[in-house]
Amino acid sequence: QVQLAESGGGLVQAGGSLRLSCSASRFTFPYYGMGWFRQSPGKEREFVAAVRWRSGSSYYADSVKGRFTISKGNVQNSVALQMNNLNVEDTAVYYCAATSRSTYGSGWSLHDTYDTWGQGTQVTVSS
């Protein structure tokens, strides 16, 4: 069974940066892409960013465009999320997810697109 493991979360002051990483193990089928979602207390889990594996094309939620960058990691089957100019509203548990489905456009932001999810890593931004 495929497993995803996130790392890099922590506490940072507003305006600061963090870099999250997600590594996948035990791949049993080709992945079409990987993404990041986040969930704050009392809120729905929301899409943050995704990357199409073969082309490297990336997709972002409007709330993070220009501040966050998703990229394929240096380690095979890994993905990173560079988060700059963080604000208090970015505080959440961040989840990595992977999909084996051909995905286009708004499909990247849908929970059901993704087959596998990580356990999440906490990001806390203080004012």
Secondary structure, 3 states (H helix, E strand, C coil): CCEEEEECCEEEECCCCEEEEEEEECCCCCCCEEEEEEECCCCCCEEEEEEECCCCCEEECCCCCCCEEEEECCCCCEEEEEECCCCHHHCEEEEEEEECCCCCHHHHHCHHHCCEECCCEEEEEEC
